[in-house]
Amino acid sequence: MIRRPLITEKNTLLMEKDQYSFEVATDANKIQIREAVEALFNVRVKAVNTLNVKAKKRSRAVQRGRGRITGHEASWKKAIVTLYPGQRIDVFEQV
């Protein structure tokens, strides 16, 4: 369900508001994400917001004049989990 925590500059600012970001499975819904976070980290979840991050196009040059290869990154789903005041997730505090 939860693939990995997202640790970026923007997400560290959200942690001051008791919000934590995760990459989750694309077929996961808010109820499943809430249950997974509560079970993994032993915290109470106030709200879950989700968004789908669309794929970006990428291209790169190939050696010896063969041209360019174009493709795209995979799309993925992000969940922003808001906890009740006083709740913390220790995985993020270590960074």
C-alpha positions in Angstrom: 0.0 0.0 0.0 2.6 2.6 1.1 5.7 2.4 -1.1 8.0 5.0 0.5 8.0 8.3 2.4 8.7 11.4 0.4 11.4 13.6 1.8 11.7 16.9 0.0 12.1 20.5 1.1 8.4 21.2 0.6 7.5 18.1 2.6 9.7 19.2 5.5 7.8 22.4 5.7 4.5 20.4 5.7 5.8 18.4 8.7 5.5 21.5 10.8 1.7 21.4 10.2 1.6 17.6 11.1 1.4 16.6 7.4 3.4 13.8 6.0 3.8 12.7 2.3 4.0 9.2 0.9 4.2 7.5 -2.4 1.4 4.9 -2.5 0.0 2.2 -4.8 -2.0 3.7 -7.7 -5.0 1.6 -6.8 -5.1 2.6 -3.1 -8.0 4.6 -1.8 -8.0 7.1 1.2 -9.5 4.5 3.6 -6.8 2.0 2.8 -4.1 4.6 3.1 -5.4 5.7 6.5 -5.5 2.2 7.9 -2.0 1.4 6.6 -0.5 4.6 8.2 -2.2 4.0 11.5 -1.1 0.3 11.6 2.5 1.0 10.5 3.3 4.1 12.6 0.8 3.7 15.5 -0.6 7.2 15.1 -4.1 8.7 14.6 -4.8 10.1 11.1 -7.1 13.2 10.8 -7.3 13.4 7.0 -5.8 11.9 3.8 -5.5 13.8 0.6 -4.4 12.0 -2.6 -3.2 13.2 -6.0 -2.0 11.5 -9.2 1.4 12.7 -10.4 1.4 12.4 -14.2 4.3 11.0 -16.2 6.9 13.4 -17.7 8.4 13.0 -21.1 12.2 12.4 -21.2 14.7 12.1 -24.0 18.4 11.3 -24.2 21.1 11.2 -26.8 22.6 7.9 -28.0 26.3 7.4 -28.7 27.8 7.3 -32.1 25.3 9.4 -33.9 22.3 7.0 -33.6 19.9 9.9 -32.7 17.7 10.3 -29.7 15.6 8.0 -27.6 12.3 9.4 -26.2 10.2 8.0 -23.5 8.5 8.9 -20.3 8.7 8.4 -16.5 6.1 6.3 -14.8 3.1 8.1 -13.3 2.5 7.5 -9.6 0.2 8.5 -6.7 1.0 10.7 -3.8 -0.8 10.8 -0.4 -0.6 13.7 2.1 -1.6 12.4 5.5 -2.6 14.9 8.2 -2.2 13.7 11.8 -3.9 15.0 15.0 -1.9 17.5 17.0 0.8 16.0 19.1 1.2 12.9 16.8 4.6 12.3 15.1 6.1 9.8 12.7 9.6 9.0 13.8 10.8 8.0 10.3 10.7 11.6 9.1 12.2 13.1 12.3 15.5 11.2 11.7 16.2 13.1 8.5 
